[in-house]
Structures are given as C-alpha cells and as structure tokens.
Amino acid sequence: MDLLLKVTDIRDLTSEIKQFTFVDEGGGDLPAFEAGAHIDVHTGNDLWRSYSLANSPGETAQYITGILREEGGSGGSRWMHDELSVGDIMEARGPLNDFPLVESAESHLLIAGGIGITPMLAMGYRLKSIGADFHLHYCTKTPEGTAFMDDVKEVFGGNLTFHHDGGNPADGIRLDDVLKDQPEGAHVYICGPGGLLNAARESASHWSDGSVHFELFSSAASGAAAPVHEEGDQPFEVELKSSGQVFTIPADRTILEVLRDEGIDTVYVCEEGWCGTCETGLISGKVDHRDECLTDDEKATNTKMQICVSRALPGERLVLDL
C-alpha cells in the first residue's frame, strides 16, 4: 500500500541510532501491521530502504522505527540521520512482513544483535499480549550503545538476557549453549549483523525444519553486498511474458537496471539481493541465483528470482512473469 508519512519525532537512542516516529500525513489511521513487519521508505536521495517497525502491532496511530547510521552503506541511513526533520513528509510502502511470528509455537526464543532489536521489540509486545512463553537474548557492544533499552526492559521483563561484548563477538551470546537443545515446539527468531546471523543459524542447524526464522538487513556473508557481477558473466536475454518484449542484459548490468531504464514498472529496495522486494516469477529459463532471500528449495524449483542480482545461466534465455 502506498503511504504518505509525516515525521513527528526524531530522537537519539545511542550515538549511532535514532528513533523515528511517523503518522499518516492526512491525520487518519495507518494500516495495521503484524509483529516483524517493515515499511519501505523513499529517501530524499532517491533510494528505497526497508525499516522494521518497533512499536506495538496493535497501534494504528503511529509507526516507530530505529535506524543505525551506516557510514559504509549506500546512503539511505545517512540521509535519514542527517537530512530528515520533524514535519517532513515521506513516501512509503507497506507495511510488509517477511519475518512473521509463528504464534502457534509452544515457545519463542529471540536473538537480537544491535539494530536487529527493532522487529524483536514489536514481537515482544505481541508475545506479551497473548501470554506466550518467550525469551530475548540481546547483544550490543556496551550498555550505552543499547537501543530501546528501557522499552526492552519494560516489554520483556524477566524474559530477557543482555550481552555486552565490547565489540568482540567471542564475548557475546554463547550461541552453542543457547541453541544446543530445541525445546518441544520451540521456534527461534534471529535478527542482527551478518556475523551473528550466520553463527546463530549454524548453531541452530539441528533444529527442526521451519523452526528457525531470520531477517536480513544487509548481506549476511560479511556485511558486503551479494555478488552482483562476477568474472565470466555473459550477456543474456530476458523476455517479458505480458508484452513479448525482449531485452539484452549486458555482462556488467542487472535485469533490474535494464528494465528500469526501459521504463518497465519494477518494485525494488536494496538492489543487493537480500530484501526480497524485487522477487519476480519465472516462466522459463535457468537462473544463476545470487540472492540471500530464497531458500535452497525455492532456488531448485526455479519458479522465481531476484532480478536485482541474479542472472541467467550461460546459454539460457529467461522469460519473466512481467
């Protein structure tokens, strides 16, 4: 859903993280959202970026998010920190949810690192309201660098363990211990830096299928983007099913870039293969999947792809459901 949001409050949570509060520009109610949901916002430097909602899912009067200023990022968070002011109006989409709670689970284990606390806070509100069995492990460098500290304490109460690693992950959450045994019917939710996310997923690799949930805010590989271009990449053709148009994708460009330049309506956010926004149906052709959001099974079925990073395998022509 397309939204116009007005900024009503900006405050420092830490030296690197700000809290932003948005309301409907026209003064009405905002669309309801579920725990784990995010909105996509259009920044003034013409980027679309996804930010998780931190407030209680029952609220429709406002959206609250926390944003880390990333010096080495593509510029979206820096613009939000440096240029956005109270009273400004922003174009947005959503809310969308790729990280939902499984409310039927017997218990819920939440693992957050840094700014990954944002969707976890909304989850905490929801789990508390339904009387669920839940516990949060929250890792940051220092107490002073812990975003939403008071809110987290209020929501999670005794169901909370803080970990302050001083910047050394080895001194953080003992993931092998925390995830050693899976209680009957338990689900785990993980959100944070790539290193934490990968380590937690590995430690939970013995958990049952479908019980491990995670959300990516940047590439989990090492904080770097997914490999958009690789040595040996070749040009290939894509055909749009609806119009029959055929476009050649050069070796040094992506499907998304070419379609956007040709005026084809596409929805995208990260352009790095981790947010899933540009997911497109595939009619035929074999794909070199380079994203981090499709599961191995989804990639094997070869029925959809992320057009911001993935390409055709050599000699293949892709027919897209566009």
C-alpha positions as CSV (number, residue, x, y, z in Angstrom):
1,M,0.0,0.0,0.0
2,D,1.3,3.5,-0.9
3,L,1.6,5.8,2.1
4,L,2.4,9.4,2.9
5,L,4.0,9.6,6.3
6,K,4.7,12.7,8.4
7,V,7.7,12.7,10.7
8,T,6.5,13.8,14.2
9,D,9.5,12.9,16.4
10,I,13.3,12.1,16.0
11,R,15.4,11.3,19.0
12,D,18.8,9.8,19.7
13,L,18.7,6.3,21.1
14,T,22.5,5.9,21.0
15,S,25.3,7.8,19.4
16,E,24.7,5.9,16.2
17,I,21.0,5.0,16.3
18,K,18.0,7.4,16.0
19,Q,14.3,6.7,16.6
20,F,11.9,8.0,14.1
21,T,8.1,8.3,14.6
22,F,5.7,8.6,11.7
23,V,2.0,9.3,11.4
24,D,-0.4,9.4,8.5
25,E,0.1,12.7,6.6
26,G,-3.7,13.2,6.4
27,G,-4.3,12.6,10.1
28,G,-6.0,9.2,9.6
29,D,-5.2,5.8,10.9
30,L,-2.3,3.9,9.5
31,P,-2.6,0.3,8.2
32,A,-2.4,-2.3,10.9
33,F,0.8,-4.3,10.9
34,E,1.9,-7.7,12.3
35,A,5.0,-8.2,14.5
36,G,8.1,-8.5,12.4
37,A,6.8,-6.1,9.7
38,H,8.6,-3.3,8.0
39,I,7.9,-0.4,5.8
40,D,9.8,0.8,2.7
41,V,10.6,4.5,2.6
42,H,11.7,6.7,-0.2
43,T,14.6,8.8,0.9
44,G,15.4,12.2,-0.4
45,N,18.5,10.9,-2.2
46,D,16.1,8.7,-4.3
47,L,16.7,5.4,-2.6
48,W,14.1,2.9,-1.3
49,R,15.0,1.4,2.0
50,S,13.3,-1.0,4.4
51,Y,13.0,-0.3,8.1
52,S,11.4,-2.6,10.7
53,L,8.6,-1.3,12.9
54,A,9.3,-1.4,16.6
55,N,6.1,-0.4,18.3
56,S,3.1,-2.5,19.3
57,P,1.4,-4.2,16.4
58,G,-2.0,-3.0,17.8
59,E,-1.1,0.6,17.2
60,T,-2.5,2.4,14.1
61,A,-1.8,6.0,15.2
62,Q,1.9,5.8,14.5
63,Y,4.8,3.8,13.2
64,I,8.1,3.8,15.2
65,T,11.4,2.5,13.8
66,G,15.1,2.6,14.8
67,I,17.8,3.3,12.2
68,L,21.5,2.8,12.5
69,R,23.7,5.3,10.7
70,E,25.9,3.2,8.4
71,E,28.9,5.1,7.2
72,G,29.8,2.4,4.7
73,G,26.3,1.9,3.4
74,S,24.7,3.2,0.2
75,G,23.5,6.4,1.8
76,G,19.9,5.7,2.9
77,S,20.6,5.7,6.6
78,R,23.0,8.7,6.4
79,W,20.2,10.7,4.7
80,M,17.7,9.7,7.3
81,H,20.0,10.8,10.1
82,D,21.4,13.9,8.5
83,E,18.6,15.4,6.3
84,L,15.2,14.3,7.7
85,S,13.5,16.7,10.0
86,V,10.3,16.7,12.1
87,G,7.4,17.8,9.9
88,D,8.9,16.3,6.7
89,I,6.6,14.2,4.5
90,M,7.9,10.9,3.1
91,E,6.6,8.5,0.5
92,A,6.4,4.9,1.8
93,R,5.1,1.4,1.0
94,G,3.7,-1.2,3.3
95,P,3.6,-2.5,5.9
96,L,5.1,-5.8,4.6
97,N,6.1,-8.8,6.6
98,D,8.8,-11.3,5.7
99,F,9.6,-12.1,9.3
100,P,6.3,-13.2,11.0
101,L,5.9,-14.8,14.3
102,V,4.6,-18.4,14.4
103,E,2.1,-17.7,17.2
104,S,1.1,-21.4,17.4
105,A,4.6,-22.3,18.6
106,E,5.0,-23.7,22.1
107,S,7.8,-21.2,22.9
108,H,9.7,-18.4,21.3
109,L,13.4,-17.7,21.5
110,L,14.5,-14.3,20.2
111,I,18.1,-13.4,19.4
112,A,18.9,-9.8,18.5
113,G,22.2,-8.0,17.8
114,G,22.4,-4.2,17.6
115,I,19.8,-2.6,15.4
116,G,18.3,-6.1,15.0
117,I,16.3,-5.4,18.1
118,T,13.8,-3.3,16.1
119,P,11.5,-6.0,14.9
120,M,12.1,-8.0,18.1
121,L,10.6,-5.3,20.2
122,A,7.4,-5.5,18.2
123,M,7.4,-9.2,18.6
124,G,7.8,-8.8,22.4
125,Y,4.7,-6.6,22.5
126,R,2.7,-9.2,20.7
127,L,4.0,-12.2,22.6
128,K,3.4,-10.5,25.9
129,S,-0.2,-9.6,24.9
130,I,-1.1,-13.2,24.0
131,G,0.6,-14.6,27.1
132,A,3.2,-16.6,25.2
133,D,6.3,-18.3,26.5
134,F,9.3,-16.2,25.2
135,H,12.8,-15.1,26.0
136,L,15.1,-12.5,24.4
137,H,18.9,-12.6,24.1
138,Y,20.0,-9.1,23.1
139,C,23.7,-8.4,22.3
140,T,25.3,-4.9,21.9
141,K,28.8,-3.6,22.4
142,T,28.0,-1.6,25.6
143,P,25.0,-0.6,27.7
144,E,25.3,2.9,26.4
145,G,25.1,1.6,22.9
146,T,21.9,-0.4,23.5
147,A,18.9,0.9,21.6
148,F,15.4,0.8,23.1
149,M,16.9,-0.2,26.5
150,D,14.0,1.0,28.6
151,D,11.4,-0.3,26.2
152,V,13.0,-3.7,26.0
153,K,13.2,-4.0,29.8
154,E,9.5,-3.0,30.2
155,V,8.3,-5.4,27.5
156,F,10.4,-8.4,28.2
157,G,10.8,-8.0,32.0
158,G,12.4,-11.2,33.4
159,N,12.3,-12.9,30.0
160,L,15.5,-11.1,28.9
161,T,19.2,-11.6,28.9
162,F,21.6,-8.7,27.9
163,H,25.0,-9.5,26.4
164,H,27.6,-6.7,26.0
165,D,30.6,-7.9,24.1
166,G,32.7,-4.7,23.9
167,G,33.0,-5.2,20.1
168,N,34.4,-8.8,20.3
169,P,31.8,-11.3,19.2
170,A,33.6,-14.0,21.1
171,D,32.4,-12.3,24.3
172,G,28.8,-12.1,23.2
173,I,26.0,-14.6,23.2
174,R,27.2,-18.2,23.7
175,L,25.1,-19.4,20.8
176,D,26.1,-23.1,21.0
177,D,24.8,-23.1,24.6
178,V,21.7,-21.1,23.9
179,L,20.7,-23.2,20.9
180,K,22.1,-26.6,22.0
181,D,18.7,-28.1,22.7
182,Q,15.4,-27.3,21.0
183,P,12.5,-27.5,23.4
184,E,9.5,-29.3,22.1
185,G,7.6,-26.9,19.7
186,A,10.1,-24.0,20.1
187,H,10.9,-21.5,17.4
188,V,13.8,-19.2,17.2
189,Y,14.0,-15.7,15.6
190,I,17.3,-14.1,14.7
191,C,18.0,-10.5,13.5
192,G,21.3,-8.7,13.6
193,P,24.6,-8.3,11.9
194,G,25.7,-10.9,9.3
195,G,28.2,-12.5,11.6
196,L,25.7,-13.1,14.4
197,L,23.1,-14.3,12.0
198,N,25.3,-16.8,10.3
199,A,26.7,-18.1,13.6
200,A,23.2,-18.4,15.1
201,R,21.9,-20.3,12.0
202,E,24.8,-22.7,12.2
203,S,24.3,-23.3,15.9
204,A,20.6,-24.0,15.2
205,S,21.2,-26.2,12.2
206,H,19.9,-29.2,14.1
207,W,16.6,-27.5,14.9
208,S,13.6,-28.9,13.1
209,D,12.7,-27.7,9.6
210,G,10.7,-24.5,9.7
211,S,11.5,-23.5,13.3
212,V,14.4,-21.1,12.5
213,H,13.4,-17.7,11.3
214,F,15.7,-14.8,10.4
215,E,15.7,-11.4,8.8
216,L,18.4,-9.8,6.7
217,F,19.1,-6.1,6.7
218,S,22.3,-6.4,4.7
219,S,24.2,-9.2,3.2
220,A,24.9,-11.9,5.7
221,A,28.1,-13.0,4.0
222,S,30.3,-10.4,5.8
223,G,28.4,-7.2,5.6
224,A,29.2,-7.0,1.9
225,A,26.7,-6.9,-0.9
226,A,25.7,-10.1,-2.8
227,P,27.9,-10.7,-5.8
228,V,26.1,-8.7,-8.5
229,H,28.8,-9.1,-11.1
230,E,31.3,-11.9,-11.3
231,E,34.2,-12.7,-13.6
232,G,33.0,-14.5,-16.6
233,D,29.5,-13.1,-16.6
234,Q,27.9,-13.0,-20.1
235,P,25.1,-11.1,-21.8
236,F,21.8,-12.8,-21.9
237,E,18.2,-12.1,-23.0
238,V,15.0,-11.7,-20.9
239,E,11.5,-11.7,-22.3
240,L,8.5,-10.2,-20.6
241,K,5.5,-12.5,-20.8
242,S,2.9,-9.8,-20.8
243,S,4.2,-7.8,-23.8
244,G,6.6,-10.2,-25.5
245,Q,9.4,-7.5,-25.3
246,V,12.9,-8.9,-25.3
247,F,15.8,-7.1,-23.7
248,T,19.5,-7.9,-23.7
249,I,21.2,-7.7,-20.3
250,P,24.9,-6.8,-20.7
251,A,27.5,-8.6,-18.7
252,D,28.1,-5.6,-16.5
253,R,24.4,-4.7,-15.8
254,T,21.5,-6.3,-13.9
255,I,18.0,-7.2,-15.1
256,L,16.6,-4.6,-12.8
257,E,18.8,-1.8,-14.1
258,V,17.9,-2.5,-17.7
259,L,14.2,-2.8,-17.1
260,R,14.2,0.4,-15.0
261,D,16.0,2.3,-17.8
262,E,13.4,1.0,-20.3
263,G,10.5,2.4,-18.2
264,I,9.3,-1.0,-17.1
265,D,7.5,-0.7,-13.7
266,T,9.5,-2.6,-11.1
267,V,9.4,-2.6,-7.3
268,Y,12.8,-2.8,-5.5
269,V,14.6,-1.7,-2.4
270,C,18.0,-3.0,-1.5
271,E,19.4,-3.8,-5.0
272,E,21.8,-6.2,-3.3
273,G,19.8,-9.5,-3.1
274,W,18.7,-9.6,0.5
275,C,15.4,-7.8,1.0
276,G,13.3,-9.9,-1.5
277,T,11.3,-6.9,-2.7
278,C,12.1,-7.4,-6.4
279,E,11.1,-11.1,-6.5
280,T,9.8,-11.9,-9.9
281,G,8.0,-15.0,-11.3
282,L,10.0,-17.1,-13.8
283,I,8.2,-18.8,-16.7
284,S,11.2,-20.5,-18.3
285,G,14.9,-20.5,-18.3
286,K,17.5,-21.5,-15.7
287,V,18.8,-18.9,-13.2
288,D,22.1,-18.3,-11.6
289,H,20.6,-17.4,-8.2
290,R,22.8,-14.9,-6.3
291,D,20.4,-13.7,-3.7
292,E,20.2,-14.4,0.0
293,C,16.5,-14.5,0.5
294,L,15.3,-17.5,-1.5
295,T,15.7,-20.9,0.2
296,D,17.6,-23.7,-1.4
297,D,14.3,-25.4,-2.2
298,E,12.9,-22.3,-3.8
299,K,16.0,-21.9,-5.9
300,A,15.8,-25.5,-7.0
301,T,12.2,-25.1,-8.2
302,N,13.4,-22.3,-10.5
303,T,10.0,-20.5,-10.5
304,K,11.1,-17.1,-9.2
305,M,14.1,-14.9,-8.9
306,Q,15.5,-11.7,-7.5
307,I,16.1,-9.5,-10.6
308,C,18.5,-7.1,-8.8
309,V,21.3,-9.6,-8.6
310,S,20.5,-13.0,-10.2
311,R,21.2,-13.7,-13.8
312,A,20.7,-16.4,-16.5
313,L,23.0,-19.4,-16.5
314,P,25.2,-19.5,-19.7
315,G,23.2,-20.1,-22.8
316,E,19.8,-19.5,-21.1
317,R,17.1,-17.1,-22.0
318,L,14.8,-16.1,-19.2
319,V,11.0,-15.5,-19.6
320,L,9.8,-13.4,-16.7
321,D,6.2,-13.1,-15.4
322,L,6.1,-9.4,-16.1
